[in-house]
Amino acid sequence: MQKRLVPVVIVLALTVGFLGGFYYQNWQSPVQLLNLVNKDYGQPRDVDFSLFWNVWDMLHNRYVDKSKLNTQDLVYGAIDGMVQKVGDPYTVFLKPKENEEFQQQIKGAFSGIGIEIGLRKNILTVISPIKDTPAARAGLMAGDKILKINDKPSEGMKLDEAVGLIRGQKGTKVTLVITRDGLEKAKEVEITRDIIKIPAIDWKLLDEEVAYLEIFTFNQNADAEFKKAAQEISDSKAEKIILDLRNNPGGLLDSSVNIAGYFLDANKIVTIERFGDGQENQFRTQPNGQLKNYPIIVLINKGSASASEILAGALKDNRGITIVGETSFGKGSVQEVLDLPQKASLKVTIAKWFTPNGISINENGIKPDIEVKRTEEDINADKDPQLDKAKELIKNLR
């Protein structure tokens, strides 16, 4: 078994990236079956597997249509059931085909509609639509609940299965049935898939003294793009910054930590990683601080997740920076990817993230200091009360 750490804070997506240990085991069967290879990697001493093998034997001996019993599928099903009983939507067993699709996703070679999705209270939910993608243009919003994908109900569906159904070749269509707060009934949305290119950073001057800085994702390009933007802001007449993390689903942890270093003094805690055995790692800023003296307002919403929540929490705890908007998604767990035999893999949650002040991000999210909602009516009318509030507040900052 190979162990592979993917340095990301996962929010499953159509652009996703993911970050333990787990031991893959097969057990000696009491019966000799064709096409079943049993390798004993060490059974847990306090677990009795006789019931499992009794059911296995009964199925093969008594089931009416033995031609439909696929030994490999039964094994995969048993493993999948075991992993699902953990009750964590981000701990997932990936069969070979699912694992192959997952590898394509983390390499960024895919086409889809451009949404990040997750499970909230076991309901498939849009974390955020990515800017300038088919999903955003179709009007999908953070918090939308996906009830069906191409007429297939999403209830009980694994995240990776949902990703596989939504992704597809450029030019093909996918139909989602969604609901959201304020909708009287479910809504059907047909979206044409396309190649998804994710911008990382953008900024502009709102007036001569306020820089409006957007971070869309913490991908592999974010560090270089942010370095360039930070220098341009420093060279401009800007004296204050509105940092917009809305609909930022996260990405690479290292990128979030590096960018936090532009706003903070050296050696400040950005986030704390805590494992199940009580051990913890602290991620701290490196010497930089290029933007640390700028007054800042931070914007977040329901689509801000993982690495963006880490950055928002670090700025709030270390500098007392005011946050405007809505409570963020609450995705603060760390996944490790473990390679298994037969080209399968296991993604397993190994730790959780906490803000510098010890507040758990997972499921709780980051709460704004000033809550301002942006409704579908606001979006359709091209109104942004959250940004308007940030503009109002930043006028008084010195």
MARTI-197689 format. One record per residue (C-alpha): residue in one letter; x, y, z. Coordinates in nm, 2 decimals. Last residue first. Layout:
- A,X,Y,Z
...
END
This chain:
- R,-0.72,5.44,0.92
- L,-1.06,5.28,0.88
- N,-1.37,5.50,0.85
- K,-1.41,5.47,0.48
- I,-1.36,5.10,0.51
- L,-1.70,5.05,0.67
- E,-1.91,5.20,0.39
- K,-1.72,5.02,0.12
- A,-1.76,4.69,0.31
- K,-2.13,4.76,0.34
- D,-2.16,4.81,-0.03
- L,-1.97,4.49,-0.09
- Q,-2.23,4.30,0.11
- P,-2.52,4.49,-0.04
- D,-2.42,4.38,-0.39
- K,-2.68,4.47,-0.66
- D,-2.67,4.35,-1.01
- A,-3.05,4.33,-1.02
- N,-3.03,3.95,-1.07
- I,-2.78,3.92,-0.79
- D,-2.99,4.13,-0.55
- E,-3.30,3.93,-0.64
- E,-3.10,3.61,-0.57
- T,-3.03,3.75,-0.22
- R,-2.71,3.90,-0.08
- K,-2.71,3.88,0.30
- V,-2.53,4.11,0.54
- E,-2.41,3.99,0.88
- I,-2.15,4.21,1.05
- D,-1.89,4.04,1.26
- P,-1.91,3.75,1.02
- K,-1.91,3.39,1.15
- I,-1.64,3.15,1.03
- G,-1.77,2.80,0.97
- N,-1.92,2.57,1.24
- E,-1.92,2.24,1.05
- N,-1.54,2.22,1.06
- I,-1.39,2.56,1.15
- S,-1.31,2.48,1.51
- I,-1.21,2.78,1.72
- G,-0.87,2.75,1.88
- N,-0.77,3.12,1.88
- P,-0.54,3.06,1.59
- T,-0.83,2.91,1.39
- F,-0.88,2.53,1.40
- W,-0.85,2.27,1.13
- K,-0.94,1.90,1.16
- A,-0.73,1.59,1.11
- I,-0.71,1.25,0.94
- T,-1.01,1.23,0.71
- V,-0.97,0.93,0.48
- K,-0.96,0.91,0.10
- L,-0.91,0.54,0.01
- S,-0.77,0.42,-0.32
- A,-0.83,0.15,-0.59
- K,-0.56,0.06,-0.85
- Q,-0.60,-0.31,-0.78
- P,-0.42,-0.27,-0.45
- L,-0.47,0.04,-0.25
- D,-0.33,0.39,-0.27
- L,-0.40,0.61,0.03
- V,-0.52,0.97,-0.01
- E,-0.52,1.18,0.30
- Q,-0.80,1.42,0.39
- V,-0.79,1.72,0.62
- S,-1.10,1.87,0.78
- G,-1.22,2.23,0.81
- K,-1.52,2.27,0.58
- G,-1.76,2.51,0.76
- F,-1.95,2.68,0.47
- S,-1.90,3.04,0.58
- T,-2.14,3.25,0.79
- E,-2.26,3.54,0.59
- G,-2.12,3.88,0.49
- V,-1.87,4.12,0.65
- I,-1.56,4.03,0.85
- T,-1.38,4.30,1.05
- I,-1.01,4.25,1.11
- G,-0.91,4.18,1.47
- R,-0.55,4.14,1.36
- N,-0.44,3.79,1.46
- D,-0.78,3.63,1.52
- K,-0.97,3.79,1.24
- L,-0.69,3.77,0.98
- A,-0.63,3.40,1.07
- G,-1.00,3.32,1.06
- A,-1.04,3.47,0.71
- L,-0.73,3.28,0.58
- I,-0.85,2.95,0.73
- E,-1.20,3.01,0.59
- S,-1.05,3.06,0.25
- A,-0.85,2.74,0.28
- S,-1.17,2.54,0.38
- A,-1.48,2.72,0.25
- S,-1.63,3.04,0.14
- G,-1.95,2.96,-0.06
- K,-2.18,3.05,0.23
- N,-2.04,3.40,0.23
- I,-1.72,3.59,0.31
- L,-1.60,3.95,0.27
- V,-1.29,4.08,0.46
- I,-1.23,4.45,0.55
- I,-0.87,4.57,0.56
- P,-0.66,4.86,0.69
- Y,-0.32,4.83,0.52
- N,-0.02,4.79,0.75
- K,0.03,4.42,0.69
- L,0.04,4.44,0.31
- Q,0.40,4.34,0.25
- G,0.42,4.14,0.57
- N,0.68,3.90,0.44
- P,0.86,3.68,0.69
- Q,0.70,3.34,0.70
- T,0.36,3.28,0.86
- R,0.28,2.99,1.08
- F,0.11,2.65,1.05
- Q,0.08,2.48,1.39
- N,0.07,2.10,1.40
- E,-0.13,1.91,1.66
- Q,-0.12,1.58,1.84
- G,-0.44,1.48,2.03
- D,-0.46,1.12,1.90
- G,-0.74,1.22,1.65
- F,-0.52,1.48,1.49
- R,-0.53,1.86,1.52
- E,-0.41,2.11,1.26
- I,-0.38,2.46,1.38
- T,-0.42,2.76,1.15
- V,-0.25,3.08,1.06
- I,-0.03,3.12,1.36
- K,0.20,3.43,1.34
- N,0.57,3.36,1.29
- A,0.63,3.68,1.08
- D,0.38,3.97,1.10
- L,0.06,3.94,0.91
- F,-0.11,4.05,0.58
- Y,0.14,3.92,0.33
- G,0.19,3.61,0.54
- A,-0.17,3.51,0.50
- I,-0.09,3.46,0.14
- N,0.17,3.19,0.22
- V,-0.07,3.01,0.46
- S,-0.35,3.00,0.21
- S,-0.11,2.88,-0.06
- D,0.03,2.61,0.16
- L,-0.33,2.49,0.23
- L,-0.40,2.44,-0.14
- G,-0.77,2.47,-0.24
- G,-1.05,2.66,-0.09
- P,-1.41,2.70,-0.21
- N,-1.39,3.07,-0.27
- N,-1.75,3.18,-0.33
- R,-1.68,3.50,-0.13
- L,-1.32,3.56,-0.03
- D,-1.32,3.93,-0.11
- L,-1.04,4.13,0.05
- I,-1.13,4.50,0.07
- I,-0.80,4.68,0.09
- K,-0.69,5.03,0.21
- E,-0.42,5.28,0.11
- A,-0.43,5.23,-0.26
- K,-0.23,5.48,-0.47
- S,-0.06,5.20,-0.66
- D,0.29,5.05,-0.62
- S,0.19,4.85,-0.32
- I,-0.13,4.73,-0.50
- E,0.08,4.62,-0.80
- Q,0.33,4.44,-0.57
- A,0.05,4.26,-0.39
- A,-0.11,4.17,-0.73
- K,0.21,4.01,-0.86
- K,0.27,3.81,-0.54
- F,-0.10,3.71,-0.55
- E,-0.06,3.57,-0.90
- A,0.25,3.38,-0.81
- D,0.10,3.23,-0.50
- A,-0.24,3.16,-0.66
- N,-0.11,2.96,-0.96
- Q,-0.12,2.62,-0.79
- N,-0.47,2.67,-0.67
- F,-0.60,2.87,-0.37
- T,-0.93,2.98,-0.53
- F,-1.13,3.29,-0.62
- I,-0.92,3.55,-0.44
- E,-1.06,3.90,-0.50
- L,-0.88,4.22,-0.41
- Y,-1.07,4.56,-0.42
- A,-0.80,4.82,-0.36
- V,-0.93,5.14,-0.19
- E,-0.75,5.47,-0.21
- E,-0.80,5.62,-0.55
- D,-1.14,5.46,-0.60
- L,-1.26,5.11,-0.64
- L,-0.91,5.02,-0.76
- K,-0.88,4.68,-0.91
- W,-0.79,4.32,-0.82
- D,-0.80,3.97,-0.95
- I,-0.66,3.64,-0.82
- A,-0.70,3.27,-0.89
- P,-0.88,3.23,-1.22
- I,-1.02,2.88,-1.27
- K,-1.04,2.73,-1.62
- I,-1.31,2.48,-1.66
- I,-1.35,2.32,-2.01
- D,-1.72,2.32,-2.08
- R,-2.04,2.14,-1.99
- T,-2.37,2.27,-2.10
- I,-2.62,2.33,-1.82
- E,-2.99,2.25,-1.78
- V,-3.15,2.37,-1.46
- E,-3.47,2.23,-1.32
- K,-3.62,2.42,-1.02
- A,-3.78,2.27,-0.71
- K,-4.08,2.45,-0.57
- E,-4.16,2.78,-0.38
- L,-3.80,2.90,-0.40
- G,-3.71,3.13,-0.11
- D,-3.44,2.91,0.04
- R,-3.30,2.69,-0.24
- T,-3.40,2.39,-0.45
- I,-3.22,2.22,-0.73
- V,-3.29,1.97,-1.01
- L,-2.98,1.94,-1.22
- T,-2.96,1.86,-1.59
- V,-2.63,1.79,-1.76
- K,-2.54,1.88,-2.12
- T,-2.26,1.78,-2.35
- G,-2.05,2.05,-2.52
- K,-1.73,1.96,-2.33
- Q,-1.72,1.60,-2.22
- G,-1.85,1.51,-1.88
- R,-1.86,1.61,-1.51
- I,-2.19,1.61,-1.33
- L,-2.23,1.24,-1.30
- G,-1.87,1.18,-1.19
- V,-1.89,1.46,-0.94
- A,-2.21,1.31,-0.79
- E,-2.04,0.96,-0.76
- D,-1.74,1.12,-0.59
- L,-1.97,1.29,-0.34
- K,-2.15,0.97,-0.25
- M,-2.52,0.96,-0.32
- G,-2.76,0.88,-0.03
- E,-3.03,1.11,-0.17
- S,-2.90,1.25,-0.51
- P,-3.20,1.12,-0.71
- K,-3.11,1.03,-1.07
- D,-3.31,1.24,-1.32
- N,-3.00,1.38,-1.49
- I,-2.86,1.48,-1.15
- K,-3.14,1.51,-0.89
- L,-3.20,1.69,-0.56
- I,-2.91,1.94,-0.56
- K,-2.95,2.18,-0.27
- D,-2.84,2.54,-0.35
- G,-2.63,2.69,-0.07
- A,-2.40,2.89,-0.29
- M,-2.59,2.99,-0.61
- L,-2.65,2.84,-0.95
- G,-2.76,3.11,-1.20
- A,-2.68,2.94,-1.53
- R,-2.39,3.18,-1.59
- A,-2.24,3.07,-1.26
- A,-2.27,2.70,-1.35
- P,-2.14,2.75,-1.70
- T,-1.82,2.92,-1.56
- D,-1.73,3.29,-1.52
- K,-1.68,3.27,-1.15
- I,-1.69,2.93,-0.98
- P,-2.03,2.84,-0.83
- S,-1.99,2.78,-0.46
- I,-2.06,2.52,-0.19
- V,-2.35,2.37,-0.39
- T,-2.51,2.11,-0.17
- L,-2.58,1.73,-0.18
- I,-2.78,1.67,0.14
- N,-2.63,1.46,0.42
- K,-2.66,1.74,0.67
- R,-2.44,1.95,0.44
- L,-2.26,1.74,0.18
- G,-2.02,1.91,-0.06
- I,-2.01,2.06,-0.41
- E,-1.78,2.31,-0.58
- I,-1.92,2.42,-0.91
- G,-1.77,2.48,-1.26
- I,-1.99,2.30,-1.52
- G,-1.76,2.02,-1.62
- S,-1.44,1.95,-1.82
- F,-1.14,1.79,-1.68
- A,-0.76,1.80,-1.66
- G,-0.69,1.97,-1.33
- K,-0.44,1.71,-1.21
- I,-0.66,1.67,-0.90
- Q,-0.96,1.59,-1.12
- Q,-0.78,1.34,-1.34
- Q,-0.67,1.15,-1.04
- F,-1.03,1.14,-0.92
- E,-1.15,0.99,-1.24
- E,-0.89,0.71,-1.21
- N,-1.00,0.65,-0.85
- E,-1.36,0.62,-0.95
- K,-1.26,0.36,-1.22
- P,-1.05,0.17,-0.97
- K,-1.30,0.18,-0.68
- L,-1.27,0.47,-0.45
- F,-1.34,0.43,-0.08
- V,-1.45,0.75,0.08
- T,-1.39,0.95,0.40
- Y,-1.52,1.30,0.30
- P,-1.88,1.22,0.38
- D,-1.79,1.11,0.73
- G,-2.04,0.86,0.89
- V,-1.78,0.59,0.96
- K,-2.05,0.35,0.83
- Q,-1.97,0.47,0.47
- V,-1.62,0.31,0.50
- M,-1.76,-0.03,0.60
- G,-2.02,-0.02,0.33
- D,-1.76,0.06,0.06
- I,-1.55,-0.22,0.18
- A,-1.84,-0.47,0.16
- G,-1.95,-0.34,-0.18
- Y,-1.60,-0.36,-0.32
- V,-1.58,-0.73,-0.21
- L,-1.92,-0.80,-0.35
- D,-1.83,-0.63,-0.68
- Q,-1.52,-0.85,-0.70
- T,-1.71,-1.17,-0.65
- N,-1.98,-1.09,-0.91
- L,-2.29,-1.28,-0.82
- K,-2.53,-1.24,-1.11
- S,-2.46,-1.58,-1.25
- K,-2.56,-1.73,-0.91
- D,-2.92,-1.65,-0.97
- V,-3.12,-1.81,-0.69
- Y,-2.89,-1.73,-0.40
- R,-2.83,-2.03,-0.18
- N,-2.47,-2.14,-0.19
- H,-2.29,-1.82,-0.30
- L,-2.51,-1.60,-0.08
- M,-2.49,-1.84,0.21
- D,-2.12,-1.85,0.19
- W,-2.07,-1.48,0.20
- V,-2.33,-1.45,0.48
- N,-2.13,-1.69,0.69
- W,-1.81,-1.52,0.59
- F,-1.93,-1.19,0.73
- L,-2.07,-1.35,1.04
- S,-1.73,-1.52,1.11
- F,-1.55,-1.19,1.10
- D,-1.50,-1.17,1.48
- V,-1.32,-0.85,1.58
- D,-1.09,-0.83,1.89
- R,-0.77,-0.96,1.73
- P,-0.78,-0.72,1.43
- Q,-0.68,-0.94,1.13
- G,-0.33,-0.92,1.00
- Y,-0.25,-0.87,0.64
- D,-0.40,-1.20,0.54
- K,-0.41,-1.23,0.17
- N,-0.72,-1.40,0.02
- V,-0.74,-1.41,-0.36
- L,-1.10,-1.47,-0.48
- N,-1.13,-1.57,-0.84
- L,-1.26,-1.92,-0.76
- L,-1.37,-1.98,-0.40
- Q,-1.22,-2.20,-0.13
- V,-1.42,-2.17,0.19
- P,-1.33,-2.06,0.54
- S,-1.21,-1.73,0.40
- Q,-0.88,-1.58,0.53
- W,-0.92,-1.20,0.57
- N,-0.83,-0.91,0.35
- Q,-0.70,-0.59,0.50
- Y,-0.61,-0.24,0.39
- Y,-0.45,-0.04,0.67
- F,-0.54,0.32,0.71
- G,-0.33,0.62,0.79
- G,-0.40,0.95,0.85
- L,-0.54,1.60,0.14
- F,-0.81,1.66,-0.16
- G,-0.84,1.89,-0.48
- V,-1.14,1.96,-0.66
- T,-1.23,2.13,-0.98
- L,-1.56,1.97,-1.01
- A,-1.57,2.00,-0.64
- L,-1.51,1.84,-0.31
- V,-1.39,2.09,-0.06
- I,-1.07,1.96,0.05
- V,-0.79,2.13,0.23
- V,-0.50,2.05,0.01
- P,-0.15,1.91,0.03
- V,-0.22,1.56,-0.13
- L,-0.04,1.31,0.09
- R,0.01,0.98,-0.08
- K,0.05,0.65,0.11
- Q,0.13,0.34,-0.09
- M,0.00,0.00,0.00
END
